[in-house]
């Protein structure tokens, strides 16, 4: 096992009028390398949001614009951890980000959506007392093959109301 403690490598993306906070668990190895959220080429996150909003996602600036225009904030539950791979199941020695403090600093956020079961579990363990709507979204990972891309798009649309 790799005992090195990794610190989340980038800040949340949030705007003064963000209404939805989408929370993942921790950046993949590809996301670490590219210093941006959901950077693995087969991850479907950006394709899903582009399909919902109609905004292009050809580069980082367009992805940030999509989030801004859609009033979506983006962050992860895990602040620090050790891991052997990009899989959530390999995360150990987990320290979580302070969601209570984050939500206090961003009072326009009305809803939290989780893109993975680990993020949801950690939130419920540490912050379930917070009075804010929260919901689970199917994992955008291509490894989550129980749903097709089109089914994921429909699910995100229904749950996020975008």
GUZA-440243 format. One record per residue (C-alpha): residue number from 1; x, y, z. Coordinates in nm, 4 decimals. Each point is the difference from the previous one (the first is absolute). Layout:
+-------+----------+----------+----------+
! lumti !        u !        v !        w !
+-------+----------+----------+----------+
!   NUM !        X !        Y !        Z !
...
+-------+----------+----------+----------+
***
This chain:
+-------+----------+----------+----------+
! lumti !        u !        v !        w !
+-------+----------+----------+----------+
!     1 !   0.0000 !   0.0000 !   0.0000 !
!     2 !   0.1092 !   0.3549 !  -0.0719 !
!     3 !   0.0191 !   0.1772 !   0.3372 !
!     4 !   0.0550 !   0.3436 !  -0.1487 !
!     5 !  -0.2703 !   0.2429 !   0.1075 !
!     6 !  -0.1328 !   0.1912 !  -0.2975 !
!     7 !  -0.1637 !   0.3411 !   0.0333 !
!     8 !  -0.2775 !   0.1040 !  -0.2364 !
!     9 !   0.1891 !   0.1827 !  -0.2754 !
!    10 !  -0.2439 !   0.2741 !  -0.0997 !
!    11 !  -0.2625 !   0.2353 !   0.1345 !
!    12 !  -0.3744 !  -0.0377 !  -0.0305 !
!    13 !  -0.1613 !   0.1667 !  -0.2979 !
!    14 !  -0.2751 !   0.2187 !   0.1409 !
!    15 !  -0.1682 !   0.3251 !  -0.0985 !
!    16 !  -0.1909 !   0.2625 !   0.2007 !
!    17 !  -0.3312 !  -0.1297 !  -0.1386 !
!    18 !   0.0679 !  -0.3757 !  -0.0005 !
!    19 !  -0.3149 !  -0.1942 !   0.0945 !
!    20 !   0.1108 !  -0.3644 !  -0.0351 !
!    21 !   0.3171 !  -0.1469 !   0.1486 !
!    22 !   0.1146 !  -0.3161 !  -0.1744 !
!    23 !   0.2318 !  -0.2024 !   0.2224 !
!    24 !   0.2288 !  -0.2789 !  -0.1078 !
!    25 !   0.2289 !  -0.1947 !   0.2291 !
!    26 !   0.3631 !   0.0773 !  -0.0949 !
!    27 !   0.1721 !   0.0788 !  -0.3315 !
!    28 !   0.1141 !  -0.2906 !  -0.2133 !
!    29 !   0.3647 !  -0.0378 !  -0.0880 !
!    30 !  -0.0775 !   0.1543 !  -0.3421 !
!    31 !  -0.1751 !   0.2920 !   0.1699 !
!    32 !   0.3067 !   0.0512 !   0.2216 !
!    33 !   0.2234 !   0.0017 !  -0.3085 !
!    34 !  -0.2251 !   0.2432 !  -0.1899 !
!    35 !  -0.0900 !   0.2054 !   0.3110 !
!    36 !  -0.3709 !  -0.0002 !  -0.0802 !
!    37 !  -0.3161 !  -0.1795 !   0.0980 !
!    38 !  -0.1126 !  -0.3154 !  -0.1845 !
!    39 !   0.3007 !   0.0066 !  -0.2328 !
!    40 !   0.0176 !  -0.3706 !  -0.0851 !
!    41 !  -0.0780 !  -0.0186 !  -0.3743 !
!    42 !  -0.2655 !  -0.2707 !   0.0473 !
!    43 !  -0.1754 !   0.1719 !   0.2903 !
!    44 !  -0.3435 !   0.1106 !  -0.1217 !
!    45 !  -0.0559 !   0.2903 !   0.2422 !
!    46 !   0.0624 !   0.2823 !  -0.2466 !
!    47 !  -0.1872 !  -0.1770 !  -0.2806 !
!    48 !  -0.3019 !  -0.0337 !   0.2279 !
!    49 !   0.0011 !   0.3660 !   0.1019 !
!    50 !   0.0553 !   0.1120 !  -0.3579 !
!    51 !  -0.2958 !  -0.2104 !  -0.1146 !
!    52 !  -0.2180 !   0.1554 !   0.2722 !
!    53 !   0.1002 !   0.3611 !  -0.0591 !
!    54 !   0.0962 !   0.0148 !  -0.3664 !
!    55 !   0.3293 !   0.1677 !   0.0908 !
!    56 !   0.3229 !  -0.1155 !  -0.1691 !
!    57 !   0.2722 !  -0.1688 !   0.2063 !
!    58 !   0.3023 !   0.0128 !  -0.2303 !
!    59 !   0.2339 !   0.1517 !   0.2580 !
!    60 !   0.0276 !   0.0956 !   0.3660 !
!    61 !  -0.1373 !   0.3518 !  -0.0533 !
!    62 !  -0.3133 !  -0.1331 !  -0.1705 !
!    63 !  -0.0546 !  -0.2479 !   0.2841 !
!    64 !   0.0315 !   0.2768 !   0.2591 !
!    65 !  -0.2396 !   0.2159 !  -0.2056 !
!    66 !  -0.2509 !  -0.2878 !  -0.0085 !
!    67 !   0.0140 !  -0.0212 !   0.3802 !
!    68 !  -0.0330 !   0.3766 !   0.0406 !
!    69 !  -0.2941 !   0.0330 !  -0.2379 !
!    70 !  -0.1724 !  -0.3045 !   0.1522 !
!    71 !   0.0533 !   0.1281 !   0.3568 !
!    72 !   0.1903 !  -0.3163 !   0.0930 !
!    73 !   0.2855 !  -0.0184 !   0.2505 !
!    74 !   0.2423 !  -0.2912 !  -0.0100 !
!    75 !   0.2118 !  -0.1498 !   0.2766 !
!    76 !   0.0934 !  -0.3264 !   0.1714 !
!    77 !  -0.0720 !  -0.1439 !   0.3440 !
!    78 !   0.3555 !  -0.1190 !   0.0691 !
!    79 !   0.2628 !   0.2564 !   0.0946 !
!    80 !   0.2823 !  -0.2485 !   0.0677 !
!    81 !   0.0522 !  -0.3728 !  -0.0278 !
!    82 !   0.2325 !  -0.2768 !  -0.1055 !
!    83 !  -0.0788 !  -0.2287 !  -0.2912 !
!    84 !   0.1271 !  -0.2727 !  -0.2273 !
!    85 !  -0.2092 !   0.0859 !  -0.3066 !
!    86 !  -0.2696 !   0.2371 !  -0.1231 !
!    87 !  -0.2768 !  -0.2250 !   0.1299 !
!    88 !  -0.1975 !   0.1335 !   0.2954 !
!    89 !   0.0405 !  -0.3396 !   0.1649 !
!    90 !   0.3767 !   0.0590 !   0.0229 !
!    91 !  -0.0298 !   0.3245 !   0.2011 !
!    92 !   0.1239 !  -0.0301 !   0.3592 !
!    93 !   0.0916 !   0.2345 !   0.2864 !
!    94 !  -0.2726 !   0.2342 !  -0.1212 !
!    95 !  -0.0401 !   0.3564 !   0.1236 !
!    96 !  -0.3115 !   0.1772 !  -0.1246 !
!    97 !  -0.0491 !   0.3566 !  -0.1134 !
!    98 !  -0.2092 !   0.2151 !   0.2335 !
!    99 !  -0.3322 !   0.0155 !  -0.1816 !
!   100 !  -0.1681 !   0.1961 !   0.2790 !
!   101 !   0.2561 !   0.2779 !  -0.0320 !
!   102 !  -0.0171 !  -0.0118 !  -0.3801 !
!   103 !  -0.3799 !   0.0285 !  -0.0036 !
!   104 !   0.0112 !   0.2828 !   0.2516 !
!   105 !   0.2391 !   0.1858 !  -0.2308 !
!   106 !  -0.2238 !  -0.0699 !  -0.3025 !
!   107 !  -0.3580 !   0.0542 !   0.1203 !
!   108 !  -0.1521 !  -0.0058 !  -0.3512 !
!   109 !   0.0588 !  -0.3761 !  -0.0242 !
!   110 !  -0.3360 !  -0.1743 !   0.0380 !
!   111 !   0.0801 !  -0.3588 !  -0.0925 !
!   112 !   0.2893 !  -0.2470 !   0.0172 !
!   113 !   0.0370 !  -0.2788 !  -0.2552 !
!   114 !   0.2475 !  -0.2879 !   0.0447 !
!   115 !   0.1683 !  -0.1707 !  -0.2961 !
!   116 !   0.0993 !  -0.3023 !   0.2015 !
!   117 !  -0.1049 !  -0.2097 !   0.2966 !
!   118 !   0.3166 !   0.0776 !   0.1968 !
!   119 !  -0.0632 !   0.3755 !  -0.0198 !
!   120 !  -0.3587 !  -0.0562 !   0.1102 !
!   121 !   0.1042 !  -0.2310 !   0.2865 !
!   122 !   0.2634 !   0.2434 !   0.1283 !
!   123 !  -0.2460 !   0.2888 !  -0.0141 !
!   124 !  -0.2633 !  -0.1972 !   0.1916 !
!   125 !   0.2583 !  -0.1074 !   0.2577 !
!   126 !   0.1309 !   0.3515 !   0.0672 !
!   127 !  -0.2643 !   0.2499 !  -0.1124 !
!   128 !  -0.3405 !  -0.1662 !  -0.0016 !
!   129 !  -0.1159 !   0.2548 !   0.2575 !
!   130 !   0.0134 !   0.2790 !  -0.2608 !
!   131 !  -0.3403 !   0.1015 !  -0.1262 !
!   132 !   0.0537 !  -0.0001 !  -0.3733 !
!   133 !  -0.1454 !  -0.2164 !  -0.2745 !
!   134 !   0.2398 !  -0.2697 !  -0.1174 !
!   135 !  -0.0259 !  -0.2699 !  -0.2616 !
!   136 !   0.1992 !  -0.2733 !  -0.1688 !
!   137 !   0.0937 !   0.0072 !  -0.3680 !
!   138 !   0.1224 !  -0.3072 !  -0.1861 !
!   139 !   0.3767 !  -0.0120 !  -0.0244 !
!   140 !   0.1268 !   0.1684 !  -0.3166 !
!   141 !   0.2875 !  -0.2470 !  -0.0114 !
!   142 !   0.0018 !  -0.2151 !  -0.3108 !
!   143 !   0.0753 !  -0.2877 !   0.2385 !
!   144 !  -0.3574 !   0.0378 !   0.1268 !
!   145 !  -0.1589 !  -0.1906 !  -0.2867 !
!   146 !  -0.3388 !  -0.0782 !   0.1575 !
!   147 !  -0.1318 !   0.3046 !  -0.1851 !
!   148 !   0.0674 !   0.1223 !  -0.3494 !
!   149 !   0.1117 !   0.3577 !  -0.0596 !
!   150 !  -0.3527 !   0.0858 !  -0.1173 !
!   151 !  -0.1511 !  -0.1479 !   0.3173 !
!   152 !   0.2438 !   0.2007 !   0.2121 !
!   153 !  -0.0910 !   0.3186 !  -0.1888 !
!   154 !  -0.3711 !  -0.0621 !   0.0595 !
!   155 !   0.0631 !  -0.0755 !   0.3675 !
!   156 !   0.2082 !   0.3155 !   0.0546 !
!   157 !  -0.2626 !   0.2078 !  -0.1809 !
!   158 !  -0.2805 !  -0.1334 !   0.2158 !
!   159 !   0.1873 !   0.0336 !   0.3292 !
!   160 !   0.1810 !   0.3303 !  -0.0592 !
!   161 !  -0.2966 !   0.1635 !  -0.1761 !
!   162 !   0.2308 !   0.1552 !  -0.2593 !
+-------+----------+----------+----------+
***
